[in-house]
Structures are given as structure tokens and as C-alpha cells.
């Protein structure tokens, strides 16, 4: 279908659409015309990077002893058990 025919068809739809349909069409058109935003990349976020660097430093200098994988799993098991007991 040629562009001119498509435009005419759109105009026909607009002419017969009720108020609700006009609102929906306008919202759809406006949303489709917005530029696509790049997905959030945490490594481009200076606040996130600073937090990660602070955590690594705390682990390396011994300020934070960290947790073993077994400790993490046990804490998760206990949290699930406590939540399901409620």
C-alpha cells in the first residue's frame, strides 16, 4: 500500500473514531514516536561503581570479612523458612 493510501486510511479511522479511540490512537502514535532509550547499564552509573569499589576495598583490607557460599545459602534457607512459618 502506498504512503498516500495509508495516510487516507488513517484519516478515515480518525474521522469515525469515538473519543476513547482517539485517545488510544494518540497515545499509541506519541509513544511510537519517542526515541528508544538505551537500557540501564549499572557499570555506567558512577554511584553503583563507587559502591562496588567500596565493597571490594572493604573485603580486601579486611574491614568486611564477607560470607562463604555455604553461609549465604544457609541464611537464604532460614529466611525462606521464617517467611513460610508466618
C-alpha positions as CSV (number, residue, x, y, z in Angstrom):
1,X,0.0,0.0,0.0
2,X,1.4,3.4,-1.0
3,X,2.0,6.1,1.7
4,X,-0.7,8.3,0.3
5,X,-3.3,5.5,0.6
6,X,-2.1,4.7,4.2
7,X,-2.5,8.4,5.1
8,X,-6.0,8.4,3.7
9,X,-6.9,5.3,5.6
10,X,-5.6,6.8,8.8
11,X,-7.6,9.9,8.3
12,X,-10.7,7.7,7.7
13,X,-10.1,5.9,11.0
14,X,-9.6,9.3,12.8
15,X,-12.8,10.7,11.3
16,X,-15.0,7.8,12.5
17,X,-13.3,7.1,15.9
18,X,-15.0,7.8,19.1
19,X,-13.3,9.9,21.9
20,X,-11.9,6.8,23.6
21,X,-10.4,5.5,20.3
22,X,-8.9,8.9,19.5
23,X,-7.2,9.0,22.9
24,X,-5.8,5.5,22.4
25,X,-4.6,6.3,18.9
26,X,-2.9,9.5,20.0
27,X,-1.2,7.7,22.9
28,X,0.0,4.9,20.6
29,X,1.3,7.4,18.0
30,X,3.0,9.6,20.6
31,X,4.6,6.6,22.3
32,X,5.8,5.1,19.0
33,X,7.4,8.4,18.0
34,X,9.5,8.7,21.2
35,X,13.2,7.8,20.8
36,X,14.1,4.4,22.2
37,X,16.1,4.8,25.4
38,X,19.2,2.7,25.9
39,X,18.7,0.1,28.7
40,X,20.2,1.0,32.1
41,X,23.8,-0.2,32.4
42,X,24.9,-0.3,36.0
43,X,28.5,0.0,35.1
44,X,27.9,3.4,33.6
45,X,26.4,4.6,36.9
46,X,29.1,6.3,38.9
47,X,27.1,5.7,42.2
48,X,26.9,2.0,41.6
49,X,30.6,1.7,40.5
50,X,31.7,3.7,43.7
51,X,29.6,1.3,45.9
52,X,31.1,-1.8,44.3
53,X,34.7,-0.3,44.6
54,X,34.0,0.4,48.3
55,X,32.8,-3.1,48.9
56,X,35.8,-4.7,47.1
57,X,38.1,-2.4,49.2
58,X,36.4,-3.5,52.4
59,X,36.8,-7.1,51.5
60,X,40.5,-6.7,50.5
61,X,41.5,-4.7,53.6
62,X,39.6,-7.0,56.0
63,X,37.0,-4.4,57.1
64,X,34.3,-6.8,55.8
65,X,35.1,-10.5,56.3
66,X,32.5,-11.4,53.7
67,X,30.4,-14.6,53.7
68,X,31.1,-18.1,52.3
69,X,28.7,-19.5,49.7
70,X,27.5,-22.0,52.4
71,X,26.7,-19.2,54.8
72,X,24.8,-17.3,52.1
73,X,22.7,-20.5,51.2
74,X,22.0,-21.1,54.9
75,X,20.8,-17.6,55.5
76,X,18.5,-17.9,52.5
77,X,17.1,-21.2,53.7
78,X,16.4,-19.7,57.2
79,X,14.8,-16.6,55.6
80,X,12.5,-18.8,53.5
81,X,11.7,-21.0,56.5
82,X,10.9,-18.0,58.7
83,X,8.7,-16.4,55.9
84,X,6.8,-19.6,55.3
85,X,6.1,-20.1,59.0
86,X,4.1,-16.8,59.1
